[in-house]
């Protein structure tokens, strides 16, 4: 059974560094600038013999509830509410601040078990300062260094003592492969396109931080969810701007995190602003997903603000077909995260695309189709010599990948390859997913066999 632990504290005390340390890999963005983490994110980790579900949270700040900092604080309090215990981190170098005392009071009022840890406790002076934390009334502080990995065994003992007092609960094993594997979904797009608002509408809760400010989401935030009995692993991501506009190191890390989320996903939902869909940056993001071999859904958001919806819908659908023929037939959905309009269409489209992305076509059916296609439209002659396709086979799925054996393979025109790809897509109903076709020279192993 894995216990859920919320790592909390004021900004820049090292919560994300400790989160990454226990998770065993760099998941949360870490930077010297305070307030990098904004949404809460989860990951599994192991501390000694303890299996944990970790929640990284935004730094606690006192601010108006409607402000960005106030909304971040609400996300932190929500994480505490759903956790089994809180790991309250303070900065041993800085000592106890008034904000630490305020947060300690809120933790006591929340009624959850708390483990107090003093981070950055390298050296005798910092370790001595950690003992000042006794006055918070949360028990003995555990000195540690998340950066160096010191003190983790003591932290393990403190957590084990707290978790031993919790009631037993059954924990369902998660199969990451096969029929029971979760649908892996990344939601991407430009800044302020409405990604987090869309996901909150889908989840039916204010799980992700939203607001009028562009660029609120900074790292890829994973969310586990269940849809019609199917487990889903969602990734909300930071908005991706044009490369020329990305200057600071933090935004570069955010973009790298988004790219990793796309690599992790099976289906990518590209969120488009209804007022300006398929601009150059949208196309760059779509091209990245396609090059990574991911199926694509186009989610046109803020549809409630559009006038003359019928005309605009036809224009956007035509743009999708014309500008991104590599995923011809990809669903174009018209949604509003603010009103919930059309949200119910998203997951059925994702599930169908995931099924097509994993499809396998029988070699016999593929070659029956190939024979008909060649009869109807043979490859053009090159330098006076014919190209003769011999046979075709699917070498892998996810995405569907095919190899065509032919003589003079290196001379086959790209236009004819596109013709074959479009034919495969239409004949075997593989809409909206990238299809890869490689042409190779070789003999037909099925020739001359009875």
Secondary structure, DSSP 8 states (H G I E B T S, - for coil): --EEEEEE-BTTSSHHHHHHHHHTS--S---SSTT---S-EEEEEEETTEEEEEEE---B----TTSHHHHHHHHHHHHHHHSSEEEEEEETTT---HHHHHHHHHHHHHT-EEEEEEE---HHHHHHHHGGGGGGSS---EE-BTTTTBTHHHHHHHHHHHHTTS----------SSTT--EEEEEEESTTSSHHHHHHHHHTS--S---SSTT---S-EEEEEEETTEEEEEEE------GGG--SHHHHHHHHHHHHHHHH-SEEEEEEETTSTT-HHHHHHHHHHHHTT-EEEEEEE-GGG-SSHHHHHHHHHHHHHHH-GGGTT--EEE--TTT-TTGGGHHHHHHHHHHHHT----HHHHHHHHHHHHHHS----BTTB---EEEEEEEETTTTEEEEEETTGGG--HHHHHHHHHHHHHHTT-TTS--EEEEE----TTTT--
